Amino acid sequence: MLNQFSRTSLLFGEESIEKLHGMRVAVFGIGGVGGYVCEALVRSGVGAFDLVDDDKVCLTNLNRQIIATRETVGKYKVDVMKDRILSINPKADVRIHKCFFLPENADDFPFEEYDYVVDAVDTVTAKLEIIMRAKQMNVPVISAMGAGNKLDASRFKVADIYQTTMDPLAKVMRRELKKRGVKKLKVVFSDEKPTRPVEDMGISCRTNCICPPGAAHKCTERRDIPGSTAFVPAVAGLIIAGEIVKDLTGVREQK
């Protein structure tokens, strides 16, 4: 019988789609990358999600985040993403966590229940803790490297962290993971040299912050505020989702 996953079943088979229905994926960071991860996963048939983010939709998110519209500005990202997931698949099981993931609250997250973990956050401390927790529980994890200040979406690659180049975030992660004895980590990164943002304080969040009232973390707290586009983080998120679906089903493209 035809259903919303019929076209995907033509490629993966009904058994694989049923398998995805029973999978729980934890997505840490519901932003430009993480939002598209969720979008593609629910449309692919993944049946359960844990969404982790403490941020609210900001007007400056409209240029790249799939959950950002004029109607959602000021709302918690996890609330908006949950509503979007359920509007696509009302049967999905969605748990939300309105918090910033850190080592201090890591014990609050049931990593043992996850079938896959997505690291789509942009702070090194959080990324390392997510990865280490997933590794300890033998849960597959994929990590997004830098998508800011990039213009060529075709330059993204799936690779081991130790094969990454031209990515300042990946450089730091390589060093820190090596210290912790992590020998491999699947990542999505771009080998494009980052573009230097225009130095114009008139359009900078640094001097004109418009984060929603009550936002726990403001963009002005960041050392650098990167430029971004609609298409670069979206591609990174879709690539990550594709890797997850193929890993969970065991279905890979023909060589």
C-alpha positions in Angstrom: 0.0 0.0 0.0 1.3 3.4 -0.9 2.3 5.7 2.0 4.6 8.7 2.6 7.7 6.5 2.5 6.9 4.6 -0.7 9.4 6.5 -2.9 12.2 5.8 -0.4 11.2 2.2 -0.2 11.8 1.8 -3.9 15.5 2.4 -3.1 15.9 1.0 0.4 13.2 -1.7 0.5 10.3 -1.9 3.0 12.3 -3.8 5.5 14.8 -1.0 5.8 12.1 1.6 6.2 10.6 -0.5 9.0 14.0 -0.6 10.6 14.3 3.2 10.5 10.8 3.5 12.1 12.3 1.8 15.2 15.4 4.0 15.4 16.1 6.8 17.9 18.5 9.5 16.8 19.8 12.2 19.1 20.5 15.5 17.4 22.6 17.9 19.5 22.2 21.4 18.0 19.1 22.4 16.0 20.6 25.1 13.9 21.6 25.5 10.2 23.1 22.0 10.0 21.1 20.2 12.7 17.7 21.4 11.4 18.3 19.9 8.0 19.5 16.7 9.6 16.2 16.3 11.4 14.3 17.3 8.3 15.9 14.6 6.1 15.7 11.9 8.8 12.0 12.3 9.5 11.3 12.3 5.8 13.4 9.2 5.5 11.4 7.3 8.1 13.4 7.6 11.3 10.8 7.2 14.0 12.2 8.7 17.2 14.2 11.8 18.0 15.9 13.5 21.0 16.4 17.2 20.1 18.9 19.2 22.2 19.2 22.9 22.1 18.7 25.8 24.5 18.4 28.5 21.8 15.5 30.5 20.4 14.9 31.3 16.8 16.5 34.7 16.0 15.8 37.0 13.0 19.3 36.4 11.8 18.6 32.6 11.5 16.2 33.2 8.6 19.0 33.2 6.1 19.8 29.5 6.7 17.8 27.6 9.3 14.9 25.5 8.0 12.9 26.1 11.2 13.3 29.9 11.0 10.4 31.9 9.7 8.8 35.2 10.8 6.3 33.2 12.7 8.9 31.2 14.7 11.2 34.0 15.7 11.4 34.0 19.5 10.3 30.4 19.9 12.5 27.7 21.2 14.2 25.8 18.3 13.4 22.4 19.8 9.7 23.3 20.1 9.6 24.5 16.5 11.5 21.4 15.2 9.3 19.0 17.1 6.2 20.6 15.6 7.7 20.4 12.2 8.7 16.7 12.6 5.2 15.8 13.8 3.6 17.7 10.9 5.6 15.4 8.6 5.1 12.2 10.6 2.5 12.4 13.4 3.6 9.0 14.6 7.2 10.1 15.4 8.3 10.0 19.0 10.0 13.3 19.8 11.7 14.2 23.1 13.0 17.7 23.6 15.8 19.0 25.8 15.8 22.8 26.3 19.4 23.1 27.5 22.9 23.6 26.4 24.8 20.3 26.5 27.9 20.4 28.7 29.9 17.9 30.8 28.0 19.1 33.8 24.6 17.8 32.6 25.8 15.0 30.4 24.5 12.4 32.8 20.9 13.6 32.1 21.0 12.2 28.6 20.3 8.5 28.0 23.0 7.8 25.4 22.4 4.0 25.9 19.0 4.5 24.3 20.3 6.2 21.1 20.8 4.3 17.9 22.8 7.2 16.4 24.2 10.5 17.7 24.6 13.7 15.7 27.0 16.4 16.9 25.9 19.6 15.3 27.0 22.0 18.0 29.7 24.6 17.6 31.6 24.6 20.9 34.6 22.3 21.3 33.8 21.4 24.9 30.3 20.2 24.1 31.5 18.4 20.9 34.1 16.5 22.8 31.7 15.4 25.6 29.1 14.3 23.0 31.6 12.3 21.2 33.2 10.7 24.3 29.8 9.7 25.7 28.7 8.1 22.4 32.0 6.3 22.2 31.7 5.0 25.7 28.2 3.5 24.9 29.4 2.2 21.5 26.7 4.3 19.8 27.6 5.5 16.2 28.3 9.2 16.1 28.9 11.7 13.3 30.2 15.2 13.9 29.8 18.4 11.8 32.8 20.5 11.4 32.8 24.2 10.4 30.2 25.4 7.9 30.6 29.1 8.6 32.5 31.4 6.3 32.2 28.9 3.5 30.7 29.5 0.0 31.2 26.3 -2.0 28.7 23.6 -0.9 30.3 21.1 -3.3 33.4 21.0 -1.2 31.9 19.0 1.7 33.3 15.5 2.3 32.7 12.6 4.6 35.9 11.5 6.2 37.7 10.5 9.3 38.6 13.4 11.6 42.3 12.7 11.0 42.0 13.2 7.3 40.4 16.7 7.5 42.1 19.8 6.0 41.3 23.5 5.8 39.0 23.5 8.8 40.1 25.4 11.9 37.5 23.6 14.1 38.6 20.2 12.8 42.2 21.1 13.6 41.4 21.7 17.3 39.2 18.6 17.4 42.0 16.4 16.0 44.3 17.6 18.7 41.9 17.1 21.6 40.6 13.7 20.4 44.1 12.4 20.0 44.8 13.4 23.7 41.7 11.4 24.7 42.8 8.3 22.7 40.0 8.5 20.1 41.4 6.8 17.0 38.6 7.6 14.6 35.5 9.7 14.1 33.3 10.1 11.1 32.9 13.8 10.3 31.5 16.0 7.5 33.8 18.8 6.7 34.6 21.3 3.9 38.1 21.5 2.4 37.4 25.0 1.2 39.5 27.8 2.6 37.3 29.9 4.9 36.3 33.3 3.6 37.0 36.3 5.8 33.8 38.0 6.8 33.2 41.6 5.9 34.2 43.8 8.8 31.1 46.1 9.0 29.9 46.9 12.5 26.7 48.2 11.0 25.6 44.6 10.1 27.4 42.9 13.0 25.6 41.1 15.8 28.5 42.3 18.0 27.1 45.8 18.1 23.5 45.3 17.0 22.4 42.1 18.9 18.8 41.2 18.2 18.7 37.8 20.0 15.2 37.1 21.4 14.5 38.3 24.9 15.4 35.6 27.5 17.8 33.8 25.2 20.1 31.8 27.5 23.1 32.3 25.1 23.6 35.2 22.9 25.6 35.2 19.7 27.7 38.1 21.1 29.2 35.6 23.6 31.1 34.0 20.7 34.7 35.0 20.0 34.0 35.2 16.3 30.6 35.6 14.5 30.9 33.8 11.2 29.1 34.6 8.0 26.7 32.1 6.6 24.6 31.2 3.6 21.3 29.4 2.9 23.0 26.6 1.0 26.2 25.6 2.8 25.0 24.4 6.2 21.9 22.8 4.5 24.2 20.6 2.3 26.3 19.6 5.4 23.1 18.6 7.2 21.7 16.6 4.3 25.0 14.8 3.9 25.0 13.9 7.6 21.4 12.6 7.4 22.3 10.5 4.3 25.2 8.9 6.2 22.9 8.1 9.1 20.2 6.5 7.0 22.8 4.4 5.0 24.5 3.3 8.2 21.3 2.3 10.0 19.9 0.4 7.1 23.2 -1.0 5.7 22.1 0.2 2.2 24.9 1.9 0.3 25.1 3.3 -3.2 26.4 1.1 -5.9 30.1 1.7 -6.9 
